Amino acid sequence: LVPTLATALGSSADRPAALAELIGILLRDGQRFPTVRIDSLHFGADTPYDTKLEHSVPQPRQVLSPALCRVARSVLRDVVEQGTAVRARGAITNGVGVTLPIGGKTGTGDNRVYSTGPNGTRPSIAMSRTSTFVFYAGDRFFGTVVAYVEGPQADAHRFTSSLTTAILKIIGPRL
């Protein structure tokens, strides 16, 4: 995190991938596994130019205590069971139809620039509107759902983080 006023106010511009990585660390009892997008490439199979490139993945590092991670997962579970992410409850099942426990954190951003107008008015210009839900499901799945509208057209939208939890509820069965 960047130690700024924006961070203190909850508007630190965290990237969805970074949020998902944090949930992955919590899910794995504090171990940070390296992010690997492509682990191998195979070109020209069964030709004279057959080339296989493989990425060696470093070992995971312990970055948080397991006890802290257990407490954080419990709090994240409460957010889904009785908090702002209640719409996501029961959204994901395993291959045999058993509902996976879900935990997560919601966030909504109505990002505006304010100015002081005549007679003390406070007009604002919308810069963007965001809705985020970062989650884990079961003991091995995690991710981030984001809705984002950029620019002045963000003024026409009033969605909150309930939008992204509803999206997870819709797409969850396909995951």
C-alpha positions in Angstrom: 0.0 0.0 0.0 1.0 3.6 -0.6 1.0 5.5 2.7 -1.2 8.4 1.5 -4.4 10.2 2.5 -6.0 8.2 -0.4 -5.1 4.9 1.3 -6.5 6.1 4.6 -9.8 7.1 2.9 -10.0 3.7 1.1 -9.1 5.0 -2.4 -5.6 3.7 -2.9 -6.1 2.5 -6.5 -5.2 -1.1 -5.7 -5.1 -3.2 -8.9 -7.5 -6.2 -9.1 -4.6 -8.6 -9.6 -3.0 -7.3 -6.4 -6.2 -7.7 -4.5 -6.6 -11.3 -5.8 -2.9 -12.0 -4.8 -3.6 -10.8 -1.3 -6.6 -13.1 -1.0 -4.4 -16.0 -2.3 -1.9 -15.3 0.4 -4.6 -15.4 3.0 -6.0 -18.6 1.6 -2.6 -20.3 1.7 -1.9 -19.4 5.4 0.4 -16.5 4.6 2.5 -18.1 1.8 3.0 -16.0 -1.2 3.2 -18.1 -4.3 4.7 -16.4 -7.4 2.3 -15.3 -10.1 2.9 -17.3 -13.2 0.9 -16.5 -16.4 2.6 -18.9 -18.7 4.6 -21.9 -17.4 5.7 -23.3 -20.7 5.7 -22.7 -24.4 6.1 -25.4 -27.1 6.9 -24.4 -30.6 7.2 -26.6 -33.7 6.3 -29.8 -32.1 7.4 -32.9 -34.1 9.5 -30.8 -36.5 13.2 -30.2 -36.7 12.5 -26.8 -35.0 10.8 -28.4 -32.0 11.5 -26.0 -29.0 10.1 -26.1 -25.5 10.6 -23.2 -23.1 9.8 -23.8 -19.5 9.7 -21.3 -16.6 11.2 -22.4 -13.3 8.9 -21.2 -10.5 10.5 -20.0 -7.3 9.4 -21.5 -4.0 6.6 -19.7 -2.0 7.6 -17.3 0.7 6.0 -16.9 4.1 4.8 -13.3 4.2 2.0 -13.3 6.9 1.5 -15.5 9.9 -1.0 -18.4 9.6 -2.9 -17.1 12.7 -3.5 -13.7 11.1 -4.7 -15.4 7.9 -7.2 -17.5 9.8 -8.6 -14.5 11.5 -8.8 -12.5 8.2 -10.5 -15.4 6.4 -13.1 -15.6 9.2 -13.8 -11.8 8.9 -14.0 -12.1 5.1 -16.5 -15.0 5.5 -18.6 -12.8 7.7 -18.7 -10.1 5.0 -20.5 -12.7 2.8 -22.6 -14.4 5.4 -24.0 -11.2 7.0 -22.4 -8.1 5.5 -22.1 -6.1 2.3 -21.4 -9.2 0.1 -24.5 -11.3 1.2 -25.6 -11.6 -2.4 -22.5 -13.8 -3.1 -23.6 -16.4 -0.5 -23.9 -19.8 -2.2 -22.6 -18.5 -5.6 -20.1 -21.2 -6.3 -20.4 -25.0 -6.0 -17.9 -27.8 -6.5 -18.1 -30.4 -9.2 -20.7 -32.5 -7.3 -22.9 -29.6 -6.4 -21.7 -28.9 -2.9 -21.8 -25.1 -2.1 -18.3 -23.8 -1.3 -17.8 -21.4 1.6 -17.1 -17.9 0.2 -15.4 -15.0 1.9 -14.6 -11.6 0.4 -14.4 -7.8 0.6 -16.5 -5.3 -1.3 -15.6 -1.8 -2.3 -17.3 1.0 -4.1 -15.7 4.1 -5.5 -17.4 7.3 -6.6 -14.4 9.2 -7.6 -15.0 12.9 -8.1 -13.2 16.2 -8.3 -14.9 18.9 -6.2 -14.6 22.6 -6.4 -16.1 25.5 -4.6 -18.5 27.5 -6.7 -20.4 30.7 -6.2 -22.3 31.1 -2.9 -20.4 28.2 -1.4 -21.8 25.5 -3.7 -19.7 22.3 -4.1 -20.1 21.2 -7.8 -18.2 18.0 -8.8 -17.1 16.3 -11.9 -17.3 12.5 -12.0 -13.9 10.9 -12.8 -14.9 7.3 -12.5 -17.2 4.8 -10.7 -16.0 1.5 -9.5 -17.4 -1.6 -7.8 -15.1 -4.4 -6.6 -15.5 -7.7 -5.0 -12.4 -9.7 -4.1 -13.2 -13.2 -2.9 -12.2 -16.7 -2.1 -14.3 -19.8 -2.5 -13.5 -23.1 -0.7 -9.9 -23.7 0.0 -8.3 -23.1 -3.4 -10.2 -20.6 -5.6 -10.0 -16.9 -5.5 -10.4 -13.9 -7.7 -11.7 -10.3 -8.3 -14.8 -9.0 -10.0 -14.7 -5.4 -11.1 -17.2 -3.0 -12.7 -15.7 0.3 -13.9 -17.0 3.3 -15.7 -14.5 6.0 -16.6 -15.0 9.7 -17.2 -18.0 12.1 -17.0 -20.4 9.3 -18.1 -19.8 7.8 -14.6 -22.3 10.4 -13.3 -25.1 8.4 -15.0 -24.3 5.3 -12.9 -25.2 4.7 -9.3 -24.1 1.1 -8.8 -22.5 -0.1 -5.6 -20.4 -3.2 -4.7 -23.7 -5.2 -4.7 -23.4 -5.2 -8.5 -20.1 -7.2 -8.5 -21.5 -9.6 -5.9 -24.6 -10.1 -8.1 -22.3 -10.7 -11.1 -20.4 -13.4 -9.1 -23.8 -15.0 -8.2 -24.7 -15.1 -11.9 -21.3 -16.5 -13.2 -20.5 -18.6 -10.1 -22.2 -21.8 -11.4 -20.0 -21.7 -14.5 -16.8 -21.3 -12.5 
